[in-house]
């Protein structure tokens, strides 16, 4: 399909720079394709009343690491240019793939020393050698530390990796260390938040349980490529970056039992949906999965496992907007996004949400 079909104009003032407070006060647009009253304006705290007893929500328990680093190139004379790096994929205990700015300042063999002036760190320095440079601008860093020691150094020296549409308008701060993390976060590995999960509070979770709605967890470590616009003129020319995920045998069995009993599976976020669909057989039966997925969902895809999705409002021309158009229909989502823009909904990672029911 032509990528331009998934374009739309969004006023800059619709982009949220901070999350709603409290989290469950975020607005929620309910979209039911095929019904006369297809759109309804609610809030996230209404979620338990919008689902049925016997349904099951699936949330991503990945934890975002402080993957945004600032430092300087050292060892090549007195000039030490500033270097900004966003880690995008762990390669092993000491090596990460990263996007850097300005990339032209670095060559294989260079060393970058990361840290922030005035920030106390248990290590005197965090150095990384440039091991390789890729054609797409990626750099492979080999850090001087390994494993848990490196993780602690990154936690102390790094900032939360806010998306460019936020980071370009304000710097990351200490508030983002909690704001950009879901209440379910426990397994470190993401360089971007599973943003639909940011709306949940203990009150919403208790409300779901009180209604007889189950909540299950899995892990998918979100990569930076998830939110990027598609640059190819046709969707067939785009390739997703692989992301690692895990669906346990117990979670798969519980969700299969939900479907067998007539309940619906509700994915909390596009990451949840993509991993569940990757773990599903043709008849919708889910199996345990541990490995990478690069599933790219566009209109025409036949959904097998997921009946509804809670998700944020996404970038134009992004794989995420294409996914929701596949789920509800292109015209339905164009109308829904038009309504959201006119009605003042807040967009993107810190913005409001929508609850989408699958088109027949």
Residue pairs with C-beta under 8 A, 6 or more apart in sequence:
1 234
1 235
1 298
1 299
1 300
2 233
2 234
2 235
3 230
3 232
3 233
3 234
3 235
3 238
3 317
4 233
4 317
5 330
6 230
6 316
6 317
6 318
6 321
6 322
6 325
6 330
7 316
7 317
8 316
8 334
8 337
8 338
8 341
9 316
10 316
10 341
10 347
11 341
14 341
14 344
14 345
14 346
14 347
14 351
15 165
15 166
15 169
15 346
15 347
15 348
15 351
16 346
16 347
16 348
16 349
16 350
16 351
16 352
17 166
17 169
17 170
17 350
18 175
18 179
18 350
19 26
19 179
19 198
19 350
20 26
20 27
20 199
20 346
20 352
22 201
23 44
23 198
23 199
23 200
23 201
24 43
24 44
24 45
24 199
24 200
24 201
24 203
24 204
25 43
25 44
25 45
26 43
26 44
26 199
26 346
26 351
26 352
26 353
27 41
27 42
27 43
27 44
27 345
27 346
27 352
27 353
28 41
28 42
28 43
28 44
28 46
28 47
28 50
28 352
28 353
28 354
28 355
29 39
29 40
29 41
29 42
29 336
29 339
29 340
29 345
29 352
29 353
29 354
29 355
30 39
30 40
30 41
30 42
30 50
30 354
30 355
30 357
31 38
31 39
31 328
31 332
31 333
31 336
31 354
31 355
31 356
31 357
32 38
32 40
32 357
33 328
33 329
33 332
33 357
33 358
33 359
33 360
34 359
34 360
38 332
38 335
38 336
39 335
39 336
39 339
41 343
42 50
42 355
44 199
44 200
44 204
44 353
45 201
45 203
45 204
45 207
47 204
47 207
47 208
47 310
47 355
48 204
48 207
48 208
48 210
48 211
48 213
49 211
50 355
51 57
51 208
51 211
51 213
51 264
51 266
51 308
52 211
52 213
52 263
52 264
53 211
53 212
53 213
54 212
54 213
54 258
54 261
54 262
54 263
54 264
55 213
55 214
55 258
55 263
55 264
55 265
55 266
56 213
56 214
56 215
56 216
56 254
56 255
56 258
56 263
56 264
56 265
56 266
57 208
57 213
57 214
57 215
57 216
57 266
57 267
57 268
57 310
58 215
58 216
58 217
58 218
58 251
58 255
58 265
58 266
58 267
58 268
58 272
58 276
59 182
59 184
59 194
59 197
59 200
59 215
59 216
59 217
59 218
59 268
59 269
59 272
60 182
60 184
60 194
60 197
60 217
60 218
60 219
60 220
60 222
60 268
60 269
60 271
60 272
60 275
61 182
61 184
61 185
61 186
61 187
61 217
61 218
61 219
62 185
62 187
62 188
62 189
62 190
62 194
62 219
62 220
62 221
62 222
62 271
63 181
63 185
63 186
63 187
63 188
63 189
63 190
64 160
64 161
64 180
64 181
64 185
64 190
64 191
64 192
64 193
64 222
65 87
65 151
65 154
65 155
65 158
65 188
65 189
65 190
65 191
66 154
66 155
66 157
66 158
66 159
66 160
66 161
66 177
67 86
67 87
67 88
67 154
67 158
67 160
67 161
67 191
68 84
68 85
68 86
68 87
68 158
68 159
68 160
68 161
68 162
68 167
68 172
69 84
69 85
69 86
69 87
69 98
69 114
69 126
69 154
69 157
69 158
69 159
70 82
70 83
70 84
70 85
70 114
70 115
70 116
70 159
71 82
71 83
71 85
71 112
71 113
71 114
71 115
71 126
72 80
72 81
72 82
72 83
72 112
72 113
73 80
73 81
73 83
73 105
73 106
73 110
73 111
73 112
74 80
74 111
74 112
74 113
74 127
75 110
75 111
76 110
81 102
81 105
83 100
83 101
83 102
83 105
83 106
83 112
84 100
84 101
85 98
85 99
85 100
85 101
85 112
85 114
85 139
85 141
86 98
86 99
86 100
86 161
86 191
86 224
87 96
87 97
87 98
87 141
87 154
87 158
87 161
87 191
88 96
88 97
88 98
88 99
88 138
88 191
88 223
88 224
88 225
88 241
89 96
89 97
89 191
89 223
89 241
90 96
90 189
91 97
91 140
93 146
93 147
93 150
94 142
94 143
94 144
94 145
94 146
94 147
94 150
95 131
95 140
95 141
95 142
95 143
96 128
96 140
96 141
96 143
97 134
97 138
97 139
97 140
97 141
98 138
98 139
98 140
98 141
99 137
99 138
99 139
99 224
100 106
100 137
100 139
103 133
103 137
103 139
106 112
106 130
106 133
106 139
107 130
107 133
108 130
108 131
108 132
108 133
109 129
109 130
110 129
110 130
111 127
111 128
111 129
111 130
112 127
112 128
112 130
112 141
113 125
113 126
113 127
114 126
114 127
114 128
114 157
114 158
115 121
115 125
115 126
115 157
116 157
119 156
119 157
120 156
121 153
121 156
121 157
122 152
122 153
122 156
123 145
123 149
123 153
123 156
125 144
126 143
126 144
126 145
126 153
126 154
126 157
127 143
127 144
128 141
128 142
128 143
128 144
129 141
129 142
129 144
130 139
130 140
130 141
131 140
131 141
131 142
132 139
132 140
133 139
133 140
134 140
143 150
143 153
145 153
151 188
159 171
159 172
159 176
160 172
160 176
160 177
160 180
161 172
161 191
161 192
161 224
162 172
162 176
162 180
162 349
163 192
163 227
163 348
163 349
165 315
165 348
166 348
166 349
166 350
179 198
179 350
180 193
180 198
180 349
181 193
181 198
182 193
182 194
182 197
182 198
182 200
183 197
183 200
183 201
183 202
183 205
184 197
184 200
184 217
187 219
187 221
189 219
189 221
189 244
190 221
190 222
190 223
191 221
191 222
191 223
191 224
192 222
192 223
192 224
192 226
192 227
192 349
193 222
193 349
194 220
194 222
194 268
194 269
194 271
194 272
195 269
195 312
195 348
195 349
195 350
196 268
196 269
196 270
196 272
196 309
196 310
196 311
196 312
196 353
197 268
197 269
198 349
198 350
199 310
199 353
200 268
205 215
208 215
209 215
214 254
214 258
216 251
216 254
216 255
217 251
218 245
218 246
218 247
218 248
218 251
218 272
218 275
218 276
219 245
219 246
220 243
220 244
220 245
220 246
220 271
220 272
220 274
220 275
220 293
221 243
221 244
221 245
222 243
222 271
223 241
223 242
223 243
224 241
225 240
225 241
226 241
226 243
226 270
226 271
226 319
226 320
227 314
227 315
227 318
227 320
227 349
228 318
228 319
229 315
229 316
229 317
229 318
230 238
230 317
230 318
230 319
230 322
231 238
232 238
235 296
235 298
235 322
238 296
238 319
239 294
239 296
240 294
240 295
240 296
240 319
241 294
242 292
242 293
242 294
243 271
243 292
243 293
243 294
244 291
244 292
245 271
245 275
245 278
245 289
245 290
245 291
245 292
245 293
246 289
246 290
247 275
247 276
247 279
247 286
247 287
247 288
247 289
247 290
248 288
249 288
252 279
252 286
252 287
252 288
252 289
255 265
255 276
255 286
255 305
256 285
256 286
258 264
258 265
259 265
259 284
264 307
264 308
265 276
265 305
265 306
265 307
265 308
266 306
266 307
266 308
266 309
266 310
267 273
267 276
267 306
267 308
267 309
267 310
268 309
268 310
269 309
269 310
269 311
270 309
270 311
270 314
270 320
270 323
270 324
272 306
272 309
273 297
273 306
273 309
273 311
273 323
273 327
274 293
274 295
274 297
274 323
275 289
275 293
276 286
276 305
276 306
277 295
277 297
277 303
277 304
277 305
277 306
278 289
278 293
278 295
279 286
279 287
279 288
279 289
279 305
280 286
280 287
280 304
280 305
281 287
281 304
282 304
283 304
284 304
284 305
286 305
296 319
297 319
297 322
297 323
297 326
297 327
298 322
298 323
298 325
298 326
299 322
299 325
299 326
299 329
299 330
300 326
301 326
303 326
303 327
303 358
306 327
306 358
307 357
307 358
308 355
308 356
308 357
308 358
309 324
309 327
309 355
309 356
310 353
310 354
310 355
310 356
311 320
311 324
311 353
311 354
311 356
312 347
312 348
312 349
312 351
312 352
312 353
312 354
313 337
313 340
313 345
313 346
313 347
313 348
313 351
313 352
313 353
313 354
314 320
314 321
314 324
314 347
314 348
315 321
315 348
321 333
324 333
324 354
324 356
325 333
325 334
327 356
327 358
327 359
328 336
328 356
328 357
328 358
328 359
329 359
332 359
336 354
340 347
340 352
340 354
345 351
345 352
346 352
